[in-house]
Amino acid sequence: MRDYVARYGPWALVAGASDGIGAEFARQLAERGLNLLLVARRGDLLETVAGELEKRFPIRALSLPLDLSTPEGVASLQRQTAETDVGLFVSNAALSPIGEFLDHPPSTHERLVDLNCRTPALLAWALAHRMIARGHGGIIFLSSMAAFQGTALTAHYAASKAYLRVLAEGLWEELRPRGIDVLACCPGLVRTPTLLRESPRYPRWLTVPVMDCDQVVSETLRALGRRPTVIPGRANRVSSWIVQRLLSRTAAITLASAGTRAMYPAAAKRSARKVSGPS
């Protein structure tokens, strides 16, 4: 634990920390002794997370309720943390709309690009400069297994996660000689409030398991500094290997899209009705 604080402390910034994977990152980093800057839109939930962590662990946890999908939110975060010695940045905040690309208004697509792509890149740029000055640090981008191929009903979300995966791989090579560890975490299905809000179905043939947040985060933190990309869960790694090595690109896209349609049948039915026309 002391080594973890020495390399990635004294402060970690977790974006998207109000629940799910982000809140679990906060818990496990607090357990390792890092102080926390917790960022998300929902200030009440952030306060609850911060308060619980300060009670359980001998650390400080500060909540910063900001909307990181806006330039104002990003600028405010940079101002508020300018004097804080941040050694680890966890980029978890994301928008993940379900449905066909054309069904979402331009405003949704703009916000998705801002929150999922622009904000992580700009914050990584700013924080990496500060980490280089101190000689060590780490950046974790939350990508997804969806980043490895296009997928119907989550086309833009998958594209944004591919952006983060490729960005992480490039930064891993650029920054590691300067003491900065960069990692893309590419989980599959994770039991989070965001996933459960959509009431997904899990057909029997969809064999990839739903993981808990604690396993995803623990595997990610173990992988930091060892490789540019991690896929948490052995079954997920096997599935990814099969899809990437044994299937054609077309087959991979078709299979991933079939799985998404099976999980979200209401969205799939809306798509089918538009294709077939009114009865």
C-alpha positions as CSV (number, residue, x, y, z in Angstrom):
1,M,0.0,0.0,0.0
2,R,2.8,2.4,0.8
3,D,4.3,1.8,-2.6
4,Y,0.9,2.6,-4.2
5,V,0.7,5.9,-2.4
6,A,4.3,6.7,-3.2
7,R,3.7,6.2,-6.9
8,Y,0.1,7.4,-7.4
9,G,-0.6,9.6,-4.3
10,P,-1.2,11.6,-2.5
11,W,-4.4,12.5,-4.4
12,A,-6.5,10.6,-6.9
13,L,-9.1,12.3,-9.1
14,V,-12.0,10.1,-10.0
15,A,-14.5,11.4,-12.6
16,G,-17.9,9.8,-12.5
17,A,-17.5,8.7,-8.8
18,S,-21.1,8.9,-7.6
19,D,-22.0,5.2,-8.0
20,G,-21.0,2.0,-9.8
21,I,-17.5,1.5,-11.1
22,G,-16.4,5.1,-10.2
23,A,-17.6,4.8,-6.6
24,E,-15.8,1.4,-6.3
25,F,-12.6,2.9,-7.7
26,A,-12.9,5.6,-4.9
27,R,-13.3,2.9,-2.3
28,Q,-10.4,0.7,-3.4
29,L,-8.1,3.7,-3.8
30,A,-9.1,4.9,-0.3
31,E,-8.3,1.5,1.0
32,R,-4.8,1.9,-0.5
33,G,-4.4,5.2,1.3
34,L,-5.0,7.8,-1.4
35,N,-6.9,11.0,-0.8
36,L,-9.7,11.5,-3.2
37,L,-11.2,14.2,-5.4
38,L,-14.6,12.9,-6.4
39,V,-16.3,14.4,-9.4
40,A,-19.9,13.9,-10.8
41,R,-23.0,15.8,-11.5
42,R,-25.0,14.5,-8.5
43,G,-23.6,16.4,-5.5
44,D,-25.8,14.6,-2.9
45,L,-24.5,11.1,-4.0
46,L,-20.9,12.4,-4.0
47,E,-21.3,13.8,-0.5
48,T,-22.6,10.4,0.7
49,V,-19.7,8.5,-1.0
50,A,-17.1,11.0,0.4
51,G,-18.5,10.9,3.9
52,E,-18.6,7.1,4.0
53,L,-15.0,6.8,2.8
54,E,-13.7,9.3,5.3
55,K,-15.4,7.3,8.1
56,R,-13.9,4.0,7.0
57,F,-10.4,5.0,6.0
58,P,-7.8,7.5,7.2
59,I,-8.0,9.6,4.1
60,R,-9.6,12.9,2.9
61,A,-12.3,12.8,0.3
62,L,-13.6,16.0,-1.3
63,S,-16.7,16.1,-3.5
64,L,-16.8,18.4,-6.6
65,P,-20.3,18.4,-8.1
66,L,-19.6,19.4,-11.8
67,D,-21.0,18.6,-15.2
68,L,-17.9,17.4,-17.1
69,S,-19.9,17.4,-20.4
70,T,-19.5,21.2,-20.5
71,P,-16.4,23.3,-21.1
72,E,-17.4,25.3,-18.0
73,G,-17.3,22.1,-15.9
74,V,-13.9,21.1,-17.2
75,A,-12.5,24.6,-16.7
76,S,-13.9,24.7,-13.1
77,L,-12.4,21.3,-12.3
78,Q,-9.0,22.5,-13.5
79,R,-9.2,25.6,-11.5
80,Q,-10.3,23.9,-8.3
81,T,-7.5,21.2,-8.5
82,A,-4.7,23.4,-9.7
83,E,-2.9,23.4,-6.4
84,T,-3.6,19.7,-5.5
85,D,-0.9,17.1,-6.1
86,V,-2.9,14.7,-8.2
87,G,-1.0,11.5,-8.9
88,L,-3.8,9.3,-10.4
89,F,-6.6,10.2,-12.8
90,V,-9.5,7.8,-13.2
91,S,-11.7,8.8,-16.2
92,N,-15.0,7.0,-15.6
93,A,-17.7,9.6,-16.4
94,A,-19.6,8.6,-19.6
95,L,-22.9,8.8,-21.4
96,S,-24.3,5.6,-22.8
97,P,-27.6,6.0,-24.6
98,I,-29.4,2.9,-25.9
99,G,-31.1,2.9,-29.3
100,E,-30.3,3.6,-32.9
101,F,-27.9,6.4,-33.8
102,L,-30.6,8.3,-35.8
103,D,-33.1,8.1,-32.9
104,H,-31.0,10.3,-30.6
105,P,-31.1,14.1,-31.2
106,P,-27.9,16.0,-32.1
107,S,-27.7,17.4,-28.6
108,T,-27.3,13.8,-27.2
109,H,-24.5,13.0,-29.7
110,E,-22.7,16.3,-28.9
111,R,-22.9,15.6,-25.1
112,L,-21.6,12.1,-25.7
113,V,-18.6,13.3,-27.6
114,D,-17.9,15.9,-25.0
115,L,-18.2,13.7,-22.0
116,N,-16.8,10.4,-23.4
117,C,-14.0,11.8,-25.5
118,R,-13.2,15.5,-25.2
119,T,-13.2,15.7,-21.4
120,P,-11.0,12.7,-20.8
121,A,-8.5,13.9,-23.4
122,L,-8.3,17.5,-22.0
123,L,-8.0,16.4,-18.4
124,A,-5.4,13.8,-19.3
125,W,-3.4,16.5,-21.1
126,A,-3.5,18.9,-18.1
127,L,-2.8,16.3,-15.4
128,A,-0.1,14.5,-17.4
129,H,1.9,17.7,-17.5
130,R,1.7,17.9,-13.7
131,M,2.6,14.3,-13.3
132,I,5.6,14.6,-15.5
133,A,6.8,17.5,-13.4
134,R,6.6,15.3,-10.3
135,G,8.2,12.3,-12.1
136,H,5.4,9.7,-11.7
137,G,1.7,9.1,-11.8
138,G,-1.1,7.2,-13.6
139,I,-4.1,7.6,-15.8
140,I,-6.9,5.1,-16.2
141,F,-9.5,5.4,-19.0
142,L,-12.7,3.4,-18.6
143,S,-13.2,1.9,-22.1
144,S,-15.3,-1.2,-22.8
145,M,-15.3,-4.5,-24.7
146,A,-17.6,-2.6,-27.0
147,A,-14.5,-0.8,-28.1
148,F,-13.3,-3.7,-30.2
149,Q,-16.0,-3.6,-32.8
150,G,-19.0,-1.6,-33.9
151,T,-22.3,-2.6,-32.3
152,A,-25.9,-1.8,-33.2
153,L,-28.0,0.2,-30.7
154,T,-24.8,1.5,-29.0
155,A,-23.0,2.6,-32.1
156,H,-21.8,6.0,-30.8
157,Y,-21.0,4.8,-27.3
158,A,-18.9,1.9,-28.7
159,A,-17.1,4.4,-31.0
160,S,-16.3,6.7,-28.0
161,K,-14.9,3.7,-26.1
162,A,-12.8,2.7,-29.0
163,Y,-11.4,6.3,-29.0
164,L,-10.4,5.9,-25.3
165,R,-8.8,2.5,-25.9
166,V,-6.7,3.7,-28.7
167,L,-5.8,7.0,-26.9
168,A,-4.7,5.0,-23.9
169,E,-2.5,2.7,-26.0
170,G,-0.7,5.7,-27.6
171,L,-0.3,7.5,-24.3
172,W,1.0,4.3,-22.7
173,E,3.9,4.3,-25.2
174,E,4.5,8.1,-25.0
175,L,4.3,8.6,-21.3
176,R,5.8,5.5,-19.7
177,P,9.4,6.7,-20.3
178,R,8.4,9.8,-18.3
179,G,7.1,7.7,-15.3
180,I,3.4,7.9,-16.2
181,D,1.4,4.6,-16.3
182,V,-1.6,4.7,-18.7
183,L,-4.2,2.0,-18.9
184,A,-7.5,1.4,-20.7
185,C,-9.9,-0.8,-18.7
186,C,-12.2,-2.7,-21.1
187,P,-14.9,-4.4,-19.0
188,G,-17.8,-6.4,-20.4
189,L,-21.2,-6.3,-18.6
190,V,-20.9,-4.9,-15.1
191,R,-23.6,-4.8,-12.4
192,T,-24.0,-1.0,-12.1
193,P,-27.0,1.3,-11.6
194,T,-26.5,2.5,-15.2
195,L,-26.9,-1.0,-16.5
196,L,-29.8,-2.0,-14.3
197,R,-31.7,1.2,-15.1
198,E,-32.2,-0.1,-18.7
199,S,-33.6,-3.4,-17.3
200,P,-31.6,-5.6,-19.7
201,R,-32.4,-9.2,-20.4
202,Y,-29.7,-11.9,-20.4
203,P,-30.5,-14.7,-22.9
204,R,-28.9,-18.1,-22.2
205,W,-26.8,-18.0,-25.3
206,L,-25.2,-14.7,-24.2
207,T,-22.5,-16.4,-22.2
208,V,-20.4,-13.4,-21.1
209,P,-21.0,-13.1,-17.4
210,V,-22.2,-10.0,-15.6
211,M,-19.3,-8.9,-13.3
212,D,-19.4,-7.0,-10.0
213,C,-17.7,-3.6,-9.7
214,D,-15.2,-4.8,-7.1
215,Q,-13.6,-7.4,-9.3
216,V,-13.4,-5.0,-12.3
217,V,-11.7,-2.4,-10.2
218,S,-9.3,-4.8,-8.4
219,E,-8.1,-6.3,-11.7
220,T,-7.7,-2.9,-13.2
221,L,-5.6,-1.5,-10.3
222,R,-3.4,-4.7,-10.4
223,A,-2.8,-4.2,-14.2
224,L,-1.9,-0.5,-13.9
225,G,1.8,-0.1,-14.8
226,R,2.0,-3.5,-16.4
227,R,0.2,-3.2,-19.8
228,P,-1.7,-0.7,-21.9
229,T,-5.1,-2.5,-21.8
230,V,-6.9,-4.8,-19.5
231,I,-10.1,-6.9,-20.0
232,P,-11.3,-7.8,-16.5
233,G,-12.6,-11.3,-16.1
234,R,-11.2,-14.5,-17.5
235,A,-14.4,-15.4,-19.5
236,N,-14.3,-11.9,-21.0
237,R,-10.7,-12.3,-22.1
238,V,-11.5,-15.7,-23.7
239,S,-14.5,-14.3,-25.4
240,S,-12.5,-11.3,-26.7
241,W,-9.8,-13.5,-28.0
242,I,-12.2,-15.7,-29.9
243,V,-14.0,-12.6,-31.4
244,Q,-10.8,-10.9,-32.4
245,R,-8.8,-13.9,-33.6
246,L,-11.2,-16.4,-35.0
247,L,-14.2,-14.4,-36.3
248,S,-14.2,-12.1,-39.4
249,R,-14.9,-8.5,-38.8
250,T,-18.4,-8.8,-40.2
251,A,-19.1,-11.8,-38.0
252,A,-17.9,-9.9,-34.9
253,I,-20.1,-6.9,-35.6
254,T,-23.1,-9.2,-36.3
255,L,-22.6,-11.2,-33.1
256,A,-22.1,-8.2,-30.9
257,S,-25.2,-6.5,-32.3
258,A,-27.3,-9.6,-31.9
259,G,-26.3,-9.7,-28.2
260,T,-27.2,-6.0,-27.7
261,R,-30.5,-6.5,-29.4
262,A,-31.3,-9.5,-27.2
263,M,-30.4,-7.5,-24.1
264,Y,-32.6,-4.6,-25.1
265,P,-35.6,-6.0,-26.9
266,A,-37.7,-2.8,-26.6
267,A,-35.1,-0.8,-28.5
268,A,-34.7,-3.6,-31.0
269,K,-38.5,-3.7,-31.6
270,R,-38.6,0.0,-32.3
271,S,-35.8,-0.5,-34.9
272,A,-37.7,-3.4,-36.5
273,R,-40.9,-1.4,-36.8
274,K,-39.2,1.4,-38.6
275,V,-37.6,-1.0,-41.0
276,S,-40.8,-2.8,-41.8
277,G,-43.1,0.2,-41.7
278,P,-46.6,0.5,-40.1
279,S,-48.7,-2.6,-40.1
